[in-house]
Amino acid sequence: MSYLSSTADPKAATGWRSPAVMLMIMAAAMQLSFAAWWNLMNNFAVHELDFTGREIGIQQSIREIPGFLSFLAVYFLLFMREQTLAYLSLLCLGIGVAATGYFPTIWGFYLTTFVMSVGFHYYETAAQSLSLQWLPKATAAASMGKIIAVGAFAQLVAYGLIFIGWDSFNLSFTTVFLIAGCLTLVVLAFLFVAYPSFREGVPQHKNLILRKRYWLYYALTFMGGARRQIFTVFAGFLMVERFGYEVHEVAALFFINGAINMTLAPKIGQLIVRFGERRALTFEYVGLIGVFTTYAFVTNVWLAGALYVIDHAFFAIAIAMKTYFQKIADPAEIAPTAGVSFTINHIAAVFIPVTFGLLWLVSPAAVFLVGAAMAGVSLVLARLVPSAPDIGNEVDWTLGFGRRKPLTQPAE
């Protein structure tokens, strides 16, 4: 059985060769290289290339350009299947990470960042679409939580090896980038050989789709992209620039994040199934307002590290945004909307790193206070999510304070 020799129905496949398990292994393959790249990125930029907030902002904006162009994924589907797109994206990701250390210049780092990012973002687009097509609606949140947990375990492997090996074996940036990228390529080879070509659920439209009734999902996605930039770009940079975190210390911090995600993500998925998307998103954004406000004034290295861990833990709740869309979407529009949503998610990501990088030079606190205001806007949007979203019931204009509809319980 292999991708080239076998075709399978995703609903009939069971055991370790099921599409759900394949999605978990794909998530692990992605994280093996991306987690290592993310662990080393700020230290590589600061210690090897002498980056300031200006250069890191430019580099991060370049990283987000492929995400902004994710809508082009729908055109790739004219001549390839989504599973093929996911595999090719992992290939690009692995090569981009493996090559990073061999181009230790500003423009070299910009180039390898772009190559890596093309793989990362198109993988994320394809994987999200396949998850929403292959996973049953009633239990999708719980299954997505398990996928995140497996990805978190791969993060633990990457961060743990860096933490143990960086000083013990006097590793270089070039060596770690190369090993991480090659690990992704090895897992990709296993996927190619061990899994069949799974048929997609409902045949997907091969054109761009924007629906008025999806507007709340688009708005939540846009604000989620803006919030993510505050964390991924500036919270990590804060750890290195202000508090002097070394490579192995950043690895330890990320290791804690991965361990928490591996433990909490499945439980978060189950809680979303039980309590609904609106309550989950409300909890996330209330917490983020507090986290970002505290970031603005933190002076203690331990508190800063704790905030970083708490901030990262909230990411798993974004499952609720995906399952909200799954419940209101036309099944044939999942793939094209996944590409469009990734583009919407990255509109803010293209300009925030550069503009906020300049703001960082004037006032780092202002960056995080703006992030708190963004979380406030997201909180209002989250309250518009119905308690029981469905086609025809996409928005609750009472902000959740009107008469509640009972949550749909998963089938026994």
C-alpha positions, 0 to 999 in steps of 0.5 A: 500500500502506498500513495501511488498504488492504492486509493481508499475511502476515508470513511472506511479506513480504520486503525493506524491507516485511517485518515485521522492518524495520517493527519496526526503524523502529518502534523508531527512531520510539520512540527519537527522542522518548524518547531526547531526553526521557531526555537532557533529563529530569534537567537539566529537573527539576534546573535548571528545576523545582529537583527533589531526590531526593524529587521525582525519585522521585515523578516516576519512580514516576508514569512507571512507573504505565502500565508497571504497568498494561500487563496492560490491553493484552490488553483493548485487543486485544478491539477492536483489533489489536496493530499498531494498538495499537503505532501509537496508543502511538507517537502518545501518546508523540510528543504527550507528549514534544512537550508537555513544555516547555509545562508547566514546573511540577512538576504539569505535568511529572508530567502530561506524564510520565504521557502520554509513559509511556502511549505508551512502555510500551504500545508496548513491550508491543505491540512485544515481543509482535509480535517474538516472534510474527513472528520465527523462534525459531532466529534471534529473538535475532539479529533482536532485536539488529538491532532494538536497533541501529536504535533505538540509531542513532535515539538517536545522531541524537537525542543528536548533534543535542542535543550539537551544537545545544544550545550552538551554537543556544542551544536551549531545553528547550521547543524540543527536546522539541517537535522530538523529539516531532514527529519520532516523529509524522513517522516514524509517518505514514510507517509508516502509509502505507508498511506493510500491516496484517500478520496476527498469527502464532497467534491470541492469547488475549484474557484474562489468563494466569498459568502456573505453568510460567512462574514463572522468567520472571516472577521474572527479569522482576520482578528485571529491572524492579528493576535497571532502576530503579537505572540509569534513575532514580539512576545518571542523577541521580547524573551531574547532582546529584553530578558536575554533568553539563550537558545537552550532556555528558549528550548526549555520554554517551548518544551513546557509549551509543547507539554502543556499543549499535548496534555490540554489540547485533547481536553480542550477539544472535548470541552468545545464539543460539550460547551460550544464554540462561543463559550470557548472563544469568549474564555480565550479572548478574556484571557488574552486581554489580561495576558497582553496587558501584563506583557506591556508592563512586565519586568520580571523574567519569570513572569514573562516566561509564565505569560509566554506559556499561558499565551501559547496555551490559548492557541488550542482554543482556536479549534472552536473557530474551525468547528464553527465554520464546519457547522455553517459551511456548505461541504463543497466549499470547505477547500476554497474557503480554507484558502481564502480564510488563510489569506484573510488570516494573513492580511494583518500578518503582512503589515503588522510585523513591519509597522509594529516593528517600528513601533517597538523601537519607540515603545514595546509596551504600546505593541502589547497594549494594541494587542489587548485592544485587538483581543477586545474586538475579538471578544465582541465578535466571539459573542456573536457566535450562536450557541448551536451554529448551523446553516441558516444560523450563522450569527446571534445578534443578541451577543449570547444574552437572548434565549439560548438554543440547546447545544447539539450533543454528539451521537453515541 
